[in-house]
Amino acid sequence: MARSRVWLLIAALCGLMACSKNESTLEVGGQYLFRDAQWAVSVYMSGDVTVFKDGHYVFQGLGMSAVGSYPTITISGSGLSMSCSFSGEDSFTGKILQDPGIGLPSSMAFHRDATPLDRNGDGVLD
């Protein structure tokens, strides 16, 4: 009887360990947003980046390459290259490696945010 309880306890512990969250497989999806007084930068880990400066659309890179895995992903294409260093699922620091000629800040703090930036598609922040 005691042996069956020990095996049951071992099986339960193994099951709990199998269900624990693995830090290397965190979900890094959705829109990540950086905002300050001048810039609004939207990044999707699928490789889409949209940039607004002073409330107006100035850059968009769609389907750019996203290379790497959590916690460091590099997004490149359309003249922009940015290293994304995650501190958790919901935030990362983006460091500009190559600027597409618009003068982006060299380092930006992004947070997951589902806010639509240009709701009506007119190129101006809503």
Disulfide bonds with the S-S distance in Angstrom:
none
